[in-house]
Amino acid sequence: MQIWDPTYECMPREDIEQLQLERLQATLNRVYKTVTCYRKKFDEAGINPEDVQSLSDLAKLPFTTKEDLRLNYPYGMFAVPLREVVRIHSSSGTTGKPTVVGYTKNDLKTWANLVARFMTAAGVTHDDVVQIAFGYGLFTGAFGLHYGAEAIGASVIPMSSGNTEKQIMIMQDYKTTALVCTPSYAITMASRMEQMGVDPKGLSLRVGLFGAEPWSEAMRREIENRLCIKATDNYGLSEIIGPGVAGECEYRCGMHLFEDAFIAEIIDPETCEVLPPGSVGELVLTTLTKEAFPMIRYRTRDITSLDYSPCDCGRTIVRMKKTMGRTDDMLIIRGVNVFPSQIEEVLFDIEGCEPHYQLVVGSEGSMDVLEVHIEVTENIFFDEMKRQRAFLEHVERRINSVLGVSVTVKLVEPYSITRHEGKANRVIDNRKR
Ligand code: DLL
């Protein structure tokens, strides 16, 4: 098992915390001087950077939210003059103005190093041929993984997303060993391979590094079986750095979060109170080494939990669980909180259920109704109406028992649900608010 940076990944907890405190104090002093938004927020809260004397004092600082970034669009949150910024990326948000993030030369080095660390943890080495099937552009996914893989010394194929048949041809001809994309695009590729008669066993592919969207353990099994690879998860967000915040090692029991570069907290999204270790809640991140775009207590909206016990791989840094989804993706159906990932887990578990599905929310009078649309496939095509009805009722019962809310399951035409090349959009919400 290779570790890219044993010093920072295997430190005793006391040392990690001491390092975090020193870096936090330096960051706070800097943002107080250079970013008006932080100075104002700290002043309003009556807190001075010097008041932070221990890591627990972090809880006294105000949060930063997407709204702060919108209000300071485009460059208001930058902590260095624009002439020191060498790269600009943007969030993939589909509503309102995107958020703009910047990197200095040092930030790009830090970023490549962090990505190299999680890619190494996932088992990538300089012998690998890495196919990047994230879209190159403002999205941080492709450039992030690209420079991380180059830092490792792997051979990088900057394929970008889309053009699935060509992806598969390149994979065959260039002998790709590591695939980088969203988990939903990995499924799209597997289906296309089946249609093209390409046997994944004949490929050189051995590992997948998937991230940028929530995916269930059941989806992991599905990808592994269909592509004959080991599938690993990695997490990040553009506001914090992009990919490179956390990633799984070969044991795949949570994503190692790089604590020398970030402080992670879990809060109750309603009360904003910091929760004890192990609790499920919203992840809040503070950057410790970023120059151009430091973030203090950024509310990610992602729901997860943290495990501080050391991992069998030797790393001592905290592990974050696969995220359940985002607080803003959470549907409230007749008062019950529903994450699309919970429904996905059930669908994947039911034998014969292809993973092409969509959730459609509507209302009947004042009642919310949730429909789960599943595409018909050879496995779930029944010429007998009775068998079809029984199948649908079975799926409905399983989902109802997991969610505690009744849903209607419908079969839809093959290929009627849009295939994903980037992040999947599983929900259509037709409710009038
Ligand atoms: O998605 C960065 C990234 C690129 C991460 C490639 C991993 C791989 P954004 O477009 O800003 O950045 O979206 C960030 O995506 O807050 C999560 O809600 C979601 N997300 C990212 N990785 C995961 C993951 C990139 N592994 C938002 N599991 C985050 C679940 C994820 N959700």
Residues whose N, C-alpha, C, O or C-beta is under 5 A from the ligand:
A	BS01	DLL	S91 S92 T140 G141 F210 G211 A212 E213 P214 W215 D233 N234 Y235 G236 L237 S238 E239 G242 P243 T300 D302 T323 R326
